[in-house]
Amino acid sequence: MSEVWPAWSQTRSDQELLSLDFSAIDHMKLMHELWVEKDGDGQTFCLAGPLGEEARKLLGPDAKLVWTVEASSHFEAMTAYYQFMGWGQYTTDQAWDAEPYPKEWFKG
């Protein structure tokens, strides 16, 4: 693989990636995106669609979308992100982190 892709893309098996499942959570979910800069010198994990537009404006023109995940809270999104990256368990001391995303963030 080229230097564009970080180490996790070489170490995570397809089976491991497919096993990341949060379907048991009973809330509405928002799509999140992981973008990697072409030079491998940065990444952005943000909401998809209009809610992530400002974050994506900061990306370089050659950034690539490498992964997506749906989540119903910041905690759920970060837990999946940490698992995908192989960083261990995501922890927080912020109670709001586990709260479902506001209903206003969902269309329709």
HUDA-V237474 format. One record per helix or strand of 2 or more residues. SS is the DSSP state (a for helix, b for strand). FROM is the first residue (numbers start at 1). TO is the last residue. If there is no record, write none. Layout:
BEGIN
<<SS/FROM/TO> <SS/FROM/TO>>
END
This chain:
BEGIN
<<a/8/11> <a/14/18> <b/30/36> <b/43/47> <a/49/56> <b/64/71> <a/74/85> <a/95/98> <a/103/105>>
END
